[in-house]
Each structure stands twice: as structure tokens, then as C-alpha cells.
Amino acid sequence: MLLSKVSKAFSDDNRLKILKYLCDGERNVTQVAEKLNVEENLASHHLRVLALLGFLKNDKKGREVFYRINDAKFISLIKDLKRSKVFREIIIKAIEE
């Protein structure tokens, strides 16, 4: 995974808010837009960016698409970061706190 794409995706406050919001369970675009107080097309764009990078999974239920966190992708990212001594020490420190 290209770290530059990941860092760009995580540099947007709305995307970070979406990830935090989805930690409580799956949500559709309307729910995400309401939570962020943005238009649905903007919420959809942010969800699409995170999904294309693999950080979100989605399920279509009727006409609605529900998004949820992709645990496996975050585990993979942490494993990639852990290969660096500096990041490994940061991860260990964060876990201990």
C-alpha cells in the first residue's frame, strides 16, 4: 500500500470522523452525512475514498449501501508500520498507555 495515499486519506478531518463514527457500527451515507453535517454527495465521496483504499467494507441492503470498518486492512497497516523500528516503538508505547 502506498503510504502517501493512506496519509492523504487520513489527513482529512471528515474521513477521520467517519472512521470514528463507524467504530460504533455500520452506517449508510445518509447517516454519515447527518453526523458530519455535510451534503450526502460529499459524505459519499469520503466513504468512497476510504473504501477504495480498503479501509471500509460495504453491504448493499435494498437500495442502501451500509459501510463498516475493515478490520483486516487496519491490521495489515499496523503490521506494515511495525516493520519500522520507530513506528514499532510508537505502537508499543500507545498500547501500553
MODELLER restraints for C-alpha pairs under 7 A, 6 or more apart:
rsr = mdl.restraints
at = mdl.atoms
rsr.add(forms.Gaussian(group=physical.xy_distance, feature=features.Distance(at['CA:9:A'], at['CA:50:A']), mean=6.85, stdev=0.5))
rsr.add(forms.Gaussian(group=physical.xy_distance, feature=features.Distance(at['CA:10:A'], at['CA:16:A']), mean=6.16, stdev=0.5))
rsr.add(forms.Gaussian(group=physical.xy_distance, feature=features.Distance(at['CA:15:A'], at['CA:46:A']), mean=5.99, stdev=0.5))
rsr.add(forms.Gaussian(group=physical.xy_distance, feature=features.Distance(at['CA:18:A'], at['CA:32:A']), mean=6.88, stdev=0.5))
rsr.add(forms.Gaussian(group=physical.xy_distance, feature=features.Distance(at['CA:22:A'], at['CA:68:A']), mean=5.81, stdev=0.5))
rsr.add(forms.Gaussian(group=physical.xy_distance, feature=features.Distance(at['CA:22:A'], at['CA:69:A']), mean=6.28, stdev=0.5))
rsr.add(forms.Gaussian(group=physical.xy_distance, feature=features.Distance(at['CA:23:A'], at['CA:69:A']), mean=6.71, stdev=0.5))
rsr.add(forms.Gaussian(group=physical.xy_distance, feature=features.Distance(at['CA:25:A'], at['CA:68:A']), mean=6.43, stdev=0.5))
rsr.add(forms.Gaussian(group=physical.xy_distance, feature=features.Distance(at['CA:26:A'], at['CA:66:A']), mean=5.92, stdev=0.5))
rsr.add(forms.Gaussian(group=physical.xy_distance, feature=features.Distance(at['CA:26:A'], at['CA:67:A']), mean=5.22, stdev=0.5))
rsr.add(forms.Gaussian(group=physical.xy_distance, feature=features.Distance(at['CA:26:A'], at['CA:68:A']), mean=4.51, stdev=0.5))
rsr.add(forms.Gaussian(group=physical.xy_distance, feature=features.Distance(at['CA:27:A'], at['CA:66:A']), mean=5.13, stdev=0.5))
rsr.add(forms.Gaussian(group=physical.xy_distance, feature=features.Distance(at['CA:27:A'], at['CA:67:A']), mean=5.45, stdev=0.5))
rsr.add(forms.Gaussian(group=physical.xy_distance, feature=features.Distance(at['CA:27:A'], at['CA:68:A']), mean=6.87, stdev=0.5))
rsr.add(forms.Gaussian(group=physical.xy_distance, feature=features.Distance(at['CA:28:A'], at['CA:64:A']), mean=6.74, stdev=0.5))
rsr.add(forms.Gaussian(group=physical.xy_distance, feature=features.Distance(at['CA:28:A'], at['CA:65:A']), mean=5.68, stdev=0.5))
rsr.add(forms.Gaussian(group=physical.xy_distance, feature=features.Distance(at['CA:28:A'], at['CA:66:A']), mean=4.33, stdev=0.5))
rsr.add(forms.Gaussian(group=physical.xy_distance, feature=features.Distance(at['CA:28:A'], at['CA:67:A']), mean=6.09, stdev=0.5))
rsr.add(forms.Gaussian(group=physical.xy_distance, feature=features.Distance(at['CA:29:A'], at['CA:40:A']), mean=6.34, stdev=0.5))
rsr.add(forms.Gaussian(group=physical.xy_distance, feature=features.Distance(at['CA:29:A'], at['CA:43:A']), mean=6.35, stdev=0.5))
rsr.add(forms.Gaussian(group=physical.xy_distance, feature=features.Distance(at['CA:29:A'], at['CA:44:A']), mean=5.98, stdev=0.5))
rsr.add(forms.Gaussian(group=physical.xy_distance, feature=features.Distance(at['CA:30:A'], at['CA:40:A']), mean=6.12, stdev=0.5))
rsr.add(forms.Gaussian(group=physical.xy_distance, feature=features.Distance(at['CA:32:A'], at['CA:43:A']), mean=6.40, stdev=0.5))
rsr.add(forms.Gaussian(group=physical.xy_distance, feature=features.Distance(at['CA:33:A'], at['CA:39:A']), mean=5.91, stdev=0.5))
rsr.add(forms.Gaussian(group=physical.xy_distance, feature=features.Distance(at['CA:33:A'], at['CA:40:A']), mean=5.20, stdev=0.5))
rsr.add(forms.Gaussian(group=physical.xy_distance, feature=features.Distance(at['CA:33:A'], at['CA:43:A']), mean=5.23, stdev=0.5))
rsr.add(forms.Gaussian(group=physical.xy_distance, feature=features.Distance(at['CA:50:A'], at['CA:56:A']), mean=5.94, stdev=0.5))
rsr.add(forms.Gaussian(group=physical.xy_distance, feature=features.Distance(at['CA:51:A'], at['CA:57:A']), mean=6.31, stdev=0.5))
rsr.add(forms.Gaussian(group=physical.xy_distance, feature=features.Distance(at['CA:54:A'], at['CA:70:A']), mean=6.97, stdev=0.5))
rsr.add(forms.Gaussian(group=physical.xy_distance, feature=features.Distance(at['CA:54:A'], at['CA:73:A']), mean=6.20, stdev=0.5))
rsr.add(forms.Gaussian(group=physical.xy_distance, feature=features.Distance(at['CA:55:A'], at['CA:69:A']), mean=6.19, stdev=0.5))
rsr.add(forms.Gaussian(group=physical.xy_distance, feature=features.Distance(at['CA:55:A'], at['CA:70:A']), mean=5.19, stdev=0.5))
rsr.add(forms.Gaussian(group=physical.xy_distance, feature=features.Distance(at['CA:55:A'], at['CA:73:A']), mean=5.67, stdev=0.5))
rsr.add(forms.Gaussian(group=physical.xy_distance, feature=features.Distance(at['CA:55:A'], at['CA:74:A']), mean=6.78, stdev=0.5))
rsr.add(forms.Gaussian(group=physical.xy_distance, feature=features.Distance(at['CA:56:A'], at['CA:67:A']), mean=6.30, stdev=0.5))
rsr.add(forms.Gaussian(group=physical.xy_distance, feature=features.Distance(at['CA:56:A'], at['CA:68:A']), mean=5.50, stdev=0.5))
rsr.add(forms.Gaussian(group=physical.xy_distance, feature=features.Distance(at['CA:56:A'], at['CA:69:A']), mean=4.71, stdev=0.5))
rsr.add(forms.Gaussian(group=physical.xy_distance, feature=features.Distance(at['CA:56:A'], at['CA:70:A']), mean=4.85, stdev=0.5))
rsr.add(forms.Gaussian(group=physical.xy_distance, feature=features.Distance(at['CA:57:A'], at['CA:67:A']), mean=5.69, stdev=0.5))
rsr.add(forms.Gaussian(group=physical.xy_distance, feature=features.Distance(at['CA:57:A'], at['CA:68:A']), mean=5.39, stdev=0.5))
rsr.add(forms.Gaussian(group=physical.xy_distance, feature=features.Distance(at['CA:57:A'], at['CA:69:A']), mean=6.21, stdev=0.5))
rsr.add(forms.Gaussian(group=physical.xy_distance, feature=features.Distance(at['CA:57:A'], at['CA:70:A']), mean=5.53, stdev=0.5))
rsr.add(forms.Gaussian(group=physical.xy_distance, feature=features.Distance(at['CA:58:A'], at['CA:65:A']), mean=6.37, stdev=0.5))
rsr.add(forms.Gaussian(group=physical.xy_distance, feature=features.Distance(at['CA:58:A'], at['CA:66:A']), mean=5.35, stdev=0.5))
rsr.add(forms.Gaussian(group=physical.xy_distance, feature=features.Distance(at['CA:58:A'], at['CA:67:A']), mean=4.34, stdev=0.5))
rsr.add(forms.Gaussian(group=physical.xy_distance, feature=features.Distance(at['CA:58:A'], at['CA:68:A']), mean=6.19, stdev=0.5))
rsr.add(forms.Gaussian(group=physical.xy_distance, feature=features.Distance(at['CA:59:A'], at['CA:65:A']), mean=5.59, stdev=0.5))
rsr.add(forms.Gaussian(group=physical.xy_distance, feature=features.Distance(at['CA:59:A'], at['CA:66:A']), mean=5.29, stdev=0.5))
rsr.add(forms.Gaussian(group=physical.xy_distance, feature=features.Distance(at['CA:59:A'], at['CA:67:A']), mean=6.65, stdev=0.5))
rsr.add(forms.Gaussian(group=physical.xy_distance, feature=features.Distance(at['CA:60:A'], at['CA:66:A']), mean=6.24, stdev=0.5))
rsr.add(forms.Gaussian(group=physical.xy_distance, feature=features.Distance(at['CA:81:A'], at['CA:87:A']), mean=5.70, stdev=0.5))
rsr.add(forms.Gaussian(group=physical.xy_distance, feature=features.Distance(at['CA:81:A'], at['CA:88:A']), mean=6.77, stdev=0.5))
rsr.add(forms.Gaussian(group=physical.xy_distance, feature=features.Distance(at['CA:82:A'], at['CA:88:A']), mean=4.39, stdev=0.5))
